[in-house]
Amino acid sequence: MATTSFWKSLYLAHLSKPSAGRTVYRAILRLKARKVLELGVGTGQRAARMIEAAARFHAAEEIHYTGIDLFEARKASDGPGVSLKLAHRTLKSKAGKVRLVPGDPFAGLARVANNVGQVDLVVVSARLDQSSLEKAWFYVPRLLHENSIVLVEKTLAGGQIALEPLPRAEIAELAGTPSAGRRAA
């Protein structure tokens, strides 16, 4: 049975700070998502909240979270972050299956893409190495089912952050595939 209250879900979707995160929490609530992939975990705050939002509809053991991040290899220019150990300790108590993968987006997805299975939501941080991310898109279509959503963080003028959905056609183009229906070999 779900453990997160209606009020907590309402707070996450409409009142939480930073406001850019609300897009993610609303997507989780709309999809009743239980499998989430995040490229760029950062401090882990958004990850914990995504799991809390998913708990509105699913028991903790049904929630699967995969996070790919540099963790200890993070440089100051990569923005604030959390250690692998602390992230695992924080998130493991909230979700049934937590997989944290150290590395850049390409190396991380290359290691786990065939084992993650299809996810409901992919969240891509704006603070990722762009050359690694460009290569990582190759793996994304095989992780998606027909209702999956990919949200990409964008830095707007004034330094504000927004999360925007990425259309399937654009995902296929970024992946270098003719269609978004590509599956694992």
N, C-alpha and C positions, 0 to 999 in steps of 0.2 A: 504494500500500500504506500502511496506517496506520503512523504514526510514533510515537505515544504508547504507551508500554509498559503492559502489564497492571498493573504495580505502581503506576505513576503514576495510572492510572484508579482503582485500589483506594484509593489515598491520597485522591484528590479526593472520592470517593463516601463514604468512611467516616471519614477522619481530619482533613480539612482544616479550617482555621479561617478565618473564622468558621463555626461549625457550620451556620448557616442556608443557606450555599451548597451544602451537601451535597445538599439536595433538588434543586437545579438540576442538579448533576453526575449524580445518579442518574437524573433524567429524561432527560438527554441520552444516557446509556449505555443506558437501557431502550428509548428510541425509535430509537437509532442515528441521532440527529439530525444533520443537516448544514446546516440553515437556521435561524438564530436571529435573533430581533428582541428588542432590549433597549430599554426606555423608561427612561432614567435610567442613564447609564453610570457616573457617580460617578468613582472613581479609575481605573477600567478594569481593576482586578485580577480581578473576577469575569468580565469579558468575556474576558480572556486565558485564564483557567482553563476557561471554557466551550468555547473553541476547542480547547484542549488535550484536553478530554474527548471532543469530537467527532472529534479526530484518532485516537482509538482505533480507529475503524471506517472513516475516510475519509482520503484523501490531502488535503493542504492545499488544493490547487486546487479540490477539490469542496466545501469548507466556505464558506458564505456567512454573514456576520455583518452585521447592520444595527443601529446604535446611534443613538438619538435622545437628545440631551442639550443642556443650555444651554451647555456648555463655557465659553468665556470670559465669557459673560453671567451666569454663576453668581454668586449673592450669598453672603455668609457664612452666611446663614440656610438656604441650599440644601444645606449640608454640603460635605464635601471633594470636589474634582473634579480633572480633568485638562484640559489645553488640547487643542484639536482637533488641533493639529499633533503633540503628543506621543502622543495616543491613536492617531492614524493610524500613526505610526512604529512604535509598539509592536505594534499588532494586525496590520498589513499583513504582517509577517514570519511570522505564524502561520496566516493563512487565505488562501484563494484570492481571495475577493472580500470586501472590507471597505467598507461604505458607512456613513459617519458623517454624521449630519444635525444641524446646529446648530438649536436652537430648542426650544420647549416641545412637549409630546406632541401637541397638536392641530395646530399649525402643521407640525411635522415629519411626522406621518402623512399630513396632507393633501397634502404635496408628494410623498411616495414610495409611498403605499399601492397605487397601480395598477402600480408598477414592481417592487415587492419580490416579488410572487408569493406563493404559499402557503408558510408557514413551519412548521417542526416544533415550535418552542418560542417562546413570548413570555414575557419576564420583565419585570415592572413594578415599579419601585422605589417605596418608601414615601415618598420625599422629593420627589415631583413636585407641581407646582401642581395642586390638586384640581379647580379649575374648568376648567383646560385638559384634564386627564385625562378628566373627565366628557364633554366634547365629542369627545375622541379615540376613545372606545369605539365610535363610529359606524363607524370604519374597520376595527376588529378582526375581525369575522366574515368579511369577504372575504379575510383573510389566512390563514384556518385551513382545514385539510383534516380529514378524519374522525378522524385520530389525533393531531392537534396538541394541545399542552397549553399552558395559560396559567397562569403562576405569578405571584401577587401578593404582594409583600412587605408584611408587617404589623408594626407596632411593638407589642410586647406589654408588659405591666406590667413595670416594672424596666428598661425601655429595650431589652430583647432584641428581636431581629429574627427573624421566621419567614417562610418562603415557603410559601404555600398554593395549591393548585390551585383554579381558578375554574371551576365547572360551566358547561356550554354554555348552559343556561337563563338563568343569571345574566348571562353575556356578552351574550346576545340582549336581555335586559332593559336592561342598561346601554347597549347600542347603540341601543335604541329600535326594534328590529326584531322582528317576530313569530316569526322563526326564525333560527337561527344559520347557515343555508346561503346567506346573501346573497353575491353576487359582484360584482366590479367591472363597471361599465357598459361 
